[in-house]
Amino acid sequence: MNLFKFWGPSWLTALALLGLSACVPSTAQVDSLPVRDHPHNVSAPAPLPIQFDLTDGHSLAGRVWHHPQPRHIVLGVHGFNDHSKAFEPLAQHLRSELEATVYAYDHRGFGANPSPGIWPGSDPLLADLRQIATQLRQRHPGLPLTVVGESMGGAVVWVAASEPPGLVADQLVLKAPAVWGANSMPWYQRLSLKFMNAVAPDMSLTGRGVQSLGITPTNDPDVSRDLSRDPLFIKATRISSLAGVTALMGRAQAQNIPPPQRSLVLYGLRDRIIPAPPVCDWLTHLSATGAPSTGLDFVVYPDGWHLLTRQLQTREVLLDLQQWIEKTPLTHRKNANQAQEAVCAKRP
């Protein structure tokens, strides 16, 4: 079956570069704390491997960019098929300019964890984030905790913070949040995904059918090259994983009330991985529910790509994130209605 022809380019956009050979998990020697660091050279700018030990017996791989005397703690939550390395540019910037210690972990089923490429379910992803955020709060009492979610990670953060029991964090940042739920898909795409998940859940897609369309998450060729060579970046996506992440995105899109935390949403109008129509639907839904927008800020970048902190124009985004975390006013900040107007104007 020609899945590209059947589903169409808009559907496979989400797979074009978020899934292109299963990765091989790496191992590292770590100590036995709930959050385990390499004990040496903690002031070095390079990230150190860590593990987060969870109450269900699982341990999740990750990394930390230490600052010797941090003023802020930041937790990175990566996107679909990616892993904790995704936060390298942002972490280095925040460590240097904000005196932040930045943590990031690999979701179960991703990165250096067992069974990469096997969808773990939405609820385990939410529970993992809540446990890790709680561990960091206990480890760094008195320091503000900002949780940054990219793409699928943004959906995880949004749902974890919106639904009971909530998320232990002071501030939330969603970068190009994955809010492409089934309600934003044509009926034939929803039906085809349901059918394929029932009859061939282990079938893998690589997105090769859209490569000729020039679909890319970034305009930085060095980043694209690094992703293509990264053994921990999952390059073939199972139908079951696609169905799972679609359900998670729909859950995020359907939230009626924003989280109680001060929150920032960043989105680029050149994003073709999470394109404008579903983001427009999400913003329209937020407006229609009359959800309170106090503490909910938006920045929309006309020339921004999906990987906002891994693009050629990343400097502007990094500075915006730094200033927002420091509670410095952003001159180009938008409210929910203004963001809706800007994003929905891109809708075909």
C-alpha positions in Angstrom: 0.0 0.0 0.0 1.3 3.5 -0.8 0.7 5.1 2.6 1.9 8.5 1.4 -0.8 8.6 -1.3 -3.4 7.1 1.0 -2.9 9.4 4.0 -1.6 12.5 2.1 1.4 14.7 2.8 -0.3 16.6 5.7 -0.5 13.4 7.7 3.1 12.2 7.0 4.4 15.7 7.8 4.4 14.6 11.5 6.6 11.7 10.6 8.9 13.3 8.1 11.8 14.0 10.4 10.4 12.9 13.8 10.8 9.3 12.7 13.3 8.1 10.2 16.1 2.0 12.6 15.5 1.6 16.1 18.2 3.0 18.4 20.6 1.0 20.6 20.5 2.0 24.2 23.8 3.2 25.8 24.9 2.4 29.3 26.7 4.5 31.9 28.0 3.8 35.4 26.0 5.8 37.9 25.5 5.9 41.7 22.4 4.9 43.6 20.6 8.2 44.4 17.1 8.7 43.0 18.7 11.2 40.6 22.2 9.9 40.0 25.0 12.0 38.8 28.6 11.3 37.8 30.3 12.7 40.9 33.3 14.4 39.2 33.8 17.6 37.4 30.3 19.0 38.1 31.2 22.5 37.0 32.2 21.4 33.4 30.0 22.8 30.7 29.5 19.4 29.0 26.4 17.5 30.2 26.9 14.5 32.6 24.9 11.3 32.3 22.3 10.6 34.9 19.5 8.3 35.7 16.2 9.0 37.3 14.9 6.1 39.5 11.2 5.7 39.6 8.9 4.0 42.1 7.8 1.3 39.7 11.3 0.0 39.4 12.1 1.7 36.1 15.2 4.0 35.6 15.2 6.6 32.9 18.4 7.8 31.3 19.1 11.5 31.0 21.8 14.2 31.4 22.4 17.2 33.5 24.2 20.5 32.7 25.4 21.5 36.2 26.0 25.0 37.5 28.0 25.1 40.7 25.7 27.6 42.4 22.4 27.5 40.5 19.7 30.2 40.8 17.3 28.3 38.7 16.4 24.6 38.0 15.2 23.7 34.5 13.8 20.3 33.4 13.6 19.5 29.7 11.0 17.1 28.3 11.8 16.0 24.7 9.7 15.4 21.7 8.6 12.3 19.8 11.5 10.0 18.7 14.0 12.4 20.1 15.9 12.2 23.4 17.5 14.4 26.1 20.3 15.6 23.9 17.7 17.8 22.3 18.2 20.4 25.0 21.9 20.9 24.5 21.8 24.5 23.0 19.1 25.7 25.4 20.8 24.1 28.4 24.2 25.6 27.6 22.6 29.1 27.2 20.6 28.9 30.4 23.6 27.6 32.4 25.8 30.4 31.1 23.3 33.3 31.1 20.8 32.4 33.8 23.0 30.4 36.2 20.7 27.4 35.8 21.2 23.8 36.3 19.4 22.0 33.5 18.2 18.4 33.6 16.7 16.4 30.8 15.6 12.8 30.6 14.7 10.2 28.0 11.1 9.2 28.0 10.6 5.5 28.6 10.5 3.8 25.1 12.9 6.5 23.8 16.6 7.4 23.8 18.9 5.2 25.8 16.1 3.4 27.7 15.0 -0.2 27.0 12.6 -1.0 24.2 13.2 2.1 22.1 10.4 2.7 19.6 7.7 0.9 21.7 5.0 3.3 22.7 4.8 3.2 26.6 1.3 4.7 26.9 0.4 8.3 27.8 -0.3 7.7 31.5 3.2 6.3 32.2 4.7 9.3 30.4 2.7 11.7 32.6 3.6 9.8 35.8 7.3 9.8 34.9 7.3 13.6 34.5 5.5 14.1 37.7 7.9 11.9 39.7 11.0 13.5 38.2 9.7 17.0 38.8 9.0 16.1 42.4 12.5 14.6 42.8 14.1 17.8 41.5 12.0 19.9 43.8 13.2 17.8 46.7 16.8 17.9 45.5 16.8 21.7 45.1 14.5 23.1 47.7 13.9 26.9 47.5 15.0 27.2 43.8 12.4 28.0 41.1 11.7 25.0 38.8 10.8 25.6 35.2 9.7 22.7 33.0 10.3 23.0 29.3 8.5 20.7 26.9 9.3 20.5 23.2 6.8 19.1 20.7 5.4 15.9 22.2 7.1 16.9 25.4 5.0 20.0 25.4 1.9 17.9 25.2 3.1 15.8 28.1 3.8 18.9 30.2 0.5 20.6 29.3 -1.6 17.5 30.3 0.5 16.6 33.4 0.0 20.2 34.7 -3.6 20.5 33.7 -5.0 17.2 35.0 -5.1 16.1 38.6 -2.9 15.6 40.5 -1.0 18.4 38.6 2.7 19.0 38.2 5.2 20.3 40.8 6.7 23.3 38.9 6.8 27.1 39.2 6.8 27.8 35.4 6.0 26.0 32.2 7.4 26.5 28.7 5.9 24.8 25.7 8.0 24.9 22.5 6.1 24.0 19.4 3.6 21.9 21.5 2.2 18.8 19.8 -1.5 19.5 19.9 -2.4 17.7 16.6 -5.2 15.6 17.9 -7.5 13.4 15.8 -10.2 16.1 15.8 -7.9 18.2 13.6 -7.5 15.4 11.1 -9.9 14.6 8.2 -12.1 11.6 8.8 -10.2 9.4 6.3 -7.0 10.0 8.2 -8.6 9.1 11.5 -10.2 6.0 10.0 -7.0 4.9 8.3 -5.0 5.2 11.4 -7.5 3.3 13.5 -7.6 0.5 10.8 -3.8 0.3 10.4 -3.4 0.2 14.2 -5.8 -2.7 14.4 -4.3 -4.8 11.6 -0.6 -3.9 11.5 0.4 -2.1 14.7 4.1 -3.1 14.3 4.4 -1.8 10.8 7.0 1.0 10.7 7.0 4.2 8.6 10.0 6.2 7.7 8.5 9.3 6.1 10.5 8.8 2.9 7.5 9.8 0.8 7.7 13.4 2.0 11.5 13.9 1.7 11.1 15.3 -1.8 8.7 18.0 -0.4 11.5 19.6 1.6 9.8 19.1 4.9 12.2 19.6 7.7 12.0 20.6 11.4 14.9 23.1 11.1 16.7 25.3 8.6 20.1 24.5 10.2 21.9 21.9 8.1 24.3 21.0 10.9 21.3 20.1 13.1 19.7 18.0 10.4 23.0 16.2 9.8 23.4 15.5 13.5 19.9 14.1 13.8 20.4 11.8 10.8 23.6 10.4 12.4 22.4 10.2 16.0 22.0 6.5 17.0 19.5 7.4 19.7 17.2 9.3 17.5 14.4 6.9 16.3 14.2 6.8 12.6 11.3 4.4 12.0 8.0 4.9 13.7 5.5 2.0 14.4 1.9 2.5 13.6 1.1 1.8 17.3 3.4 4.6 18.4 1.7 6.9 15.9 -1.7 6.0 17.3 -0.4 6.5 20.8 1.1 10.0 20.2 -2.0 11.0 18.3 -4.1 10.2 21.4 -1.8 12.1 23.6 -1.8 15.1 21.3 -5.6 15.0 21.3 -5.7 14.9 25.1 -3.5 18.0 25.2 -5.6 19.8 22.5 -8.8 19.1 24.5 -7.8 20.6 27.8 -10.3 23.2 28.8 -8.4 25.0 31.6 -4.8 26.0 31.4 -2.4 24.9 34.1 -2.2 27.0 37.2 1.5 27.8 36.6 2.7 30.8 34.8 3.2 29.5 31.2 4.8 30.4 28.0 4.0 29.0 24.5 6.4 29.4 21.7 5.5 28.6 18.1 7.0 29.2 14.7 4.9 29.9 11.6 7.3 27.9 9.4 6.6 24.7 11.5 5.4 21.9 9.2 5.8 19.1 11.8 3.1 20.6 14.0 1.5 22.8 11.3 -0.7 25.8 11.9 -4.2 24.3 11.5 -4.2 22.1 14.6 -2.5 24.8 16.7 -5.2 27.2 15.4 -7.8 24.6 16.5 -6.2 24.4 20.0 -6.1 28.2 20.4 -9.6 28.5 19.2 -10.7 25.8 21.7 -9.0 27.7 24.5 -10.8 30.9 23.5 -14.2 29.1 23.2 -14.0 27.6 26.6 -13.5 31.0 28.2 -10.4 29.6 29.9 -8.6 32.2 32.0 -5.5 33.5 30.2 -3.8 35.2 33.1 -0.3 34.0 33.3 -0.4 32.4 29.8 2.0 34.1 27.4 2.6 33.4 23.7 5.4 34.3 21.3 4.8 33.6 17.6 7.8 33.7 15.3 7.0 34.4 11.7 10.3 32.7 10.6 10.4 30.1 13.3 10.8 26.4 12.6 9.7 23.4 14.6 13.0 23.0 16.5 13.0 26.6 17.7 16.2 26.3 19.8 17.9 24.3 17.1 17.5 26.5 14.0 19.6 29.3 12.5 17.5 32.0 14.2 17.8 30.3 17.6 19.5 33.3 19.3 16.2 35.2 19.5 14.4 32.3 21.0 17.1 31.6 23.6 17.0 35.3 24.7 13.2 35.2 24.9 13.3 32.1 27.1 15.9 33.6 29.3 14.1 36.8 29.8 10.7 35.2 30.4 12.2 32.8 33.1 13.8 35.9 34.7 10.3 37.6 34.5 11.6 40.3 32.2 8.8 41.6 30.0 8.9 40.5 26.4 8.1 43.3 24.0 6.6 40.9 21.4 4.6 38.8 23.9 1.0 38.0 22.7 -2.1 37.0 24.7 -4.2 34.0 23.7 -6.4 36.0 21.3 -3.5 37.6 19.6 -1.7 34.3 19.2 -4.9 32.8 17.8 -5.2 35.5 15.2 -1.5 35.2 14.1 -1.6 31.4 13.9 -5.0 31.0 12.3 -4.0 33.5 9.6 -1.6 30.8 8.3 -4.4 28.3 8.0 -5.0 27.3 4.3 
